[in-house]
């Protein structure tokens, strides 16, 4: 077995330390939060997070992914400005829709979101978008330590705000904590990169870059929107079909296990994006970067996931209390899906490197359709939430295996 690239391992380790500390904070505070907030409160947070994530990932037009591509650093800065400019326009549009009372408000209310949570959605979208944009510029400049620290900053601020809110019996503490965490972490990254980035907008550059990188909003935005809808819609569907309490059980599993895995995938994926872009510029392919990344995540995952499948229900009872046993059952059912996601997701940015976003757009359309189909079938045919989750996990596992095959072909320039 060929030795893994030392730079890749070092960068991943530094980011991993920050990610680990952040997740220790999030995990450590979770038993406290489960005793300060009822399951319905977590259900409300789940729906809030789903709405923010669905809109937030496309609010920048996905231009932040292009930050890694130019050889000129000045052009990368202009792309950051383009991303934030697009984010600002999108946030203002969402603000207008929510605050002027368009029909979307009663639609959202069907998922039991209080008015105060609805009003917080634009702030959550903006904070998430700015953080994502600055994180890519930080990665481009190889400020790995600062990016690692930003994870700790975000998790710490979120945990502190949510704890204070819970102690004050303030139900808004959960979603407010998320928004504040992203915003403070974004400010930290901005200071680390350049305090002036994102505020000196040059409109002629904005127009030129928007045209040059038009594939990102055209294809990548549609693709990631479909993917995020598929990933986030379970919370919304569970709240709608079975109630906020069931959505709360699902969200706790996502918070304790699913979200750390998502963050790990994002962290490893950004390192892979950097290395794959460099490899393509020098060799025309990204095969070596992809194979080394797959080997790395495969070795990381071979022990934890089987253990999780065995002990998840007991773990949730011991740590969070007997009332959260259902969350442990949900987690056990979702382990196969989490495992394959952990392996495949980090290398999916290869489609951006080779600008083959149209392939993932079609794949994500299938993912989105099957997600809704599985939950509706679980509700109206099986009439059981656990069966619905099992069907959802099984179908998506097969789809992710197919996505991995596609990524391997693209990296070899065979698709």
N, C-alpha and C positions, 0 to 999 in steps of 0.2 A: 504494500500500500504506500503510495507516494505521500511524503510528508506534506501536511497542510501548510499553505503559505503563511509565513510568520507574521506579516503585516495584518493579514486577515484575522488571525487568531488574537493578536494583540488588540486590534481595534474592537473586535467583538468582546474581548474580555473587559476592556475599559467601559464600554457601553453596558455590558452585562452587569458590572458591579453597580452602576447607577440604577439600572433596571431592577436588580435584586433588592437594593436598599428601598427603592420606591415601592416594590411589591411587599416587602416586609412591613413597611409602614401601613400600606393599604390592608394587608392581611391582619396585622396586629390590631388595627382599629376596628375591624369588622365585627368581632365579638362584642365590642362596646356598642357599636351602632345597632346591632340586632337587638340589643336590650333597651336602646333609647328610642328606636323607631319600630312601628308595627310592620308586618309583611306588606300591608297595603301601601305604606309609605315607600317601601322599596319598589313596589309596582309602579307608583307614580314616577319615581326616579327612572325606572326602566323605560317607560314610555317617553319621558323627557329626553333621555339620552339617545333613544332611537331616532326621534325626530331631529335632534341636533346633529347626530352623526350622518343621517341620510342627506340632510341639506348641506351640512358642513363640508363634506368631502367634495362637493361639486361647486361650492360657493366661490372658490378661487379659479374656476375653469380648469383646474388640474395643471395650471402653468408651473406650479412649484416643482413638478417632476422634471421640467426642462432646465432647471437651474444647474443640473449636473452636466449638461451636454456641451455648452460653449467652451472653446479653448481660451477665450478672452474673459477675464474676471469682471471687467466692466460691463460686458453684456449680461453676465449672470446677475449682477446687481440690478440691471434694468428689468430682467425677468422677475426678480423679487418685487420690484415696484409694480410691474404689470399684474402680478398675482394679488397684491394687496389692493390695487385699484379695482380689480374685478371683484374681490371680496367685499369691498366697501359698497359698491353698487348693489351687489346681491343682498347684503345685509339690510340696506335701506329699503330694497324692494320687499323683503320679508317683513320688515318692521311696518311698512305701509299696509301690507296685506293683513297682518295680525291686528294692528291698532285701528284700522279703519273699518273693521267689522265685516270683512268679506266672508263668504260662506264657509271658508276653511275653519273658522272658529267653532261653529257647532259640530263640524266633522271631528275636530280634535277632541271636543268635549265628550264625545261618545266613548273615548278611552279614559275618561275620568281624570282629566287634567284640570286642576283649579286654574282660575283666571291668572293668578299671580305666576304660576308656572309657565303659562302661555306667554306672558309678557317677558319672561326671562329668556325665551328661545333665541331672539336675535343676538343677545349678548353672548350666549353660549356658542352660537354659530361663528361670530366674529372672533372670539377668543381661540376657538379650535383652529380656524383658518389661519390666523396670524402665527400661531405656534407651529403649525405644520410647515408654513412657508419659511420661517426663520430656521427651522430645524434642518431643512435641506441646504440652505446656504451655509449653515454651521458645518454640515457634513462635507460640503464641497471644499471648504477651507481646511478640512481635516482637524477641526477643533473638537476632537472626540471627547476630551475631558469635559468641556463645557456642555456638550449635548448630554453627556451622562449625568452631570449635575442637574440639568434642567428636569430630568425625570424625578429626581429627589425633591426639587423645589415644588413641582406640580403636585406630587403626592402629599407632601407635607402640608401645603396650603389647603388642599382639598380636605384632608383628614381633620385639620384644626378647625376649619369652618364648619364642617359637618358635625363635629363633636360639640362645639359651642351651640350650634342650632338645636341639637338633640337635648342638651342640658336645659336649654330655654324652652323646650317643648315647641319648637318652631319647625313645622313640617317642611318649610322651604329651605331648611338648612342643607338637605341633601343635594338638590340641584344647584343652589347658590355656590356650594363648595366646589362643585365641578367647574363652573364658569370661572370662579376666582382662581382656581388652581391653574387652569390653562392660561389665563391672562397674565398672572405673575410670572409663570415660566416663560411666556413669550417675551415679556419685558427683559427678563434675564438674558435670553438669547440675543435679543436686539442689542443690548449693551455689549455683549461679548463680540458680536460681529462688527458692528459699526452703528453708533447712535443715530446716524443720519439716513440709514437705509430705510426706504419706504416712504419718505416724506418729500424728497425732491423729485417730483414727477415731471418727466419730459414727455409730452404728449406725442411728439413725432416718433420717439422710440417705442412708446406704448403701441402705437398703430402698426409700426413695422414688425415688432416682435409678435404681436397678436396674429398678424397674417402669416409670419414665418412658421410659427408653432401652432398653427390652426388645428393640426391633427389632435392635439391634446384635449381641447374642449369638444372637438367634433366626435372623436372616437373614445378617448380615454374617459371623458366625463360621462358619456352614456354607459360605458362599461362599468365604471366604479359605482355609478348610481344604481345600476341593476344589482351589482354585487352587494352594495351596502343595504339596499332594500331587502335582499335575500337574507343578509346576516342580521339585520336589526328588526325585521318584521315579526320574528317569533314573539318578541315582547309585546308588540302591539296586538298581534293575533291572539295570544294567550289572554291578554287583558280583555279583549273584545269578546272572545268565545267562552272563556272560563272565569273571568274576573281579575281584579287587580291583585288579589292575594296569590293566585297561581303565577301571575307575571312576576310577583315579588320573589317567589321560590326560584323561578328560572333565573332571575337577575342575580340572586346571591351566588348561584353556581357560576354564572358568567363573571361576576366580580372577583370571586376568590380563585377561580381556575381559568375560565375562558379569557378574561381580560389580560392577565399576566401572559398567557400564551400569545394573544394578539400583539401585545407590546414586544414580546420576544421576536415574533415574526417580523414586525416592523423594524426593529433594531437590526436584526441580521439581514433583512431585505435591503435596508439602506446601504449597508456595507457592500452587499452583493451588487447593488446598482452602481456604486462607485467603481468597483473592480471590473464589472462587466462592461461599463462604458469605456474604461481604459483599455481593456482587452480588445474590444471591437475596433477602437481607433488604431491599434497596433497590428492586429492579426485579421480583423474582419469577422471573427466569430467570438462567442462567449462560452465555449464548451468547457474550458478548464475551470472558469469561475463557477459555472453552474454545478459541475460535478463535485468540486471541493465543498461547495455550500451544502449540497445534498448529503455528502458524507458527514459533514459536521453536524447537521441537525439530526441525521439518523442516529449517530452515536449519542447525542444528547437525550434522545427520546426513548431509547430502547428499554430503560428500566422504569422511569416514572409513570408512564401511561398504564402499563399492566397493573402496577400497584394501586393506581388511582381507581381503576375499574373494580378492584377487589374491595377496597376499604372506604370508598366515598361515602356511603350512607352512615357508617359508624363515625367517620371523621366529622361529619356535619352535626351529628347528635352531640358528640363530646365537646366540640368547639363552640357551637352556636346555640345549643339547646335542643330539647326534644321536639319543639314546635317547628324546627327546620329540617326534620327528617326527609320530607318530600323533596327539598332542595338537593339532598344527597342522592336520592333516587334519580332525579333529573340529571345530575352530573354523571352518574354511572352510565346512563343511556347515551349521553353525548360524547363519551370518551373516544370511540372510534373516529368520530368526525373531528374532534379536536386534534387527534393524533395525525391524521392525514393532512389537516390544515397546517399544522406545525411544520411538516415536511415540505409541503408544496408552496405555500404562500410566499416564503422569502425569495423564491426564484421567479415569481411571476412578473417582476419588474423587467425581465428580459424582453417582454413584449413592448415596453416603452423604449428600451435601448435600441431595438431594431424597428421601432415605429410600426408595429404590427398590432395596434390596438383594436383593429376591427375584428380580430380573431377572438379576443376576450369579450368583446361586446356581444357577439353571438353566443358564446359560452355562458356569459352572465345572464343573458335573456332566459336561457334554459334553466339556470339556477334559480332565478326569480320565480318563474312559472311553477317549477316543481316545489318550491318552498310553500307557496300559497296552496298548491294542490294537496300537499301532505297534511297541512293543518286542517284544511276544510274536510278532507277525507277522514282524518282522525276525529273530528267533531261530529260529523253527520253520518258516518258509517260505523266507525269503531266506538264512538261516543266515549272516548277516554283520552285524557291529556298525555299520559305516559306512552300510549300507543302512537299518538300523533308525533311525539318527540322521537320515538324509535324509528318511525317511517321516515321522518325528516332527516335523521342522522344517517340512515342507511343509504338513501337515495343520493344525498350530497357527498357521501364518501366515494361513491362510484364516479360522480361528476369530477371530483378533485383528482382522481387517478387519471381520468381522461385529460384534464388540464396539464398534468405533469408530462404526459406524452407529447402534447402540443409544445410545451416549453422546451423540451429536449430537441425537437425538430427545429424550432426557431433558432436556438443557440447554435445549431450546426448549419444554419442558413439553408435548410431543406424545406422551408415552408414560406 
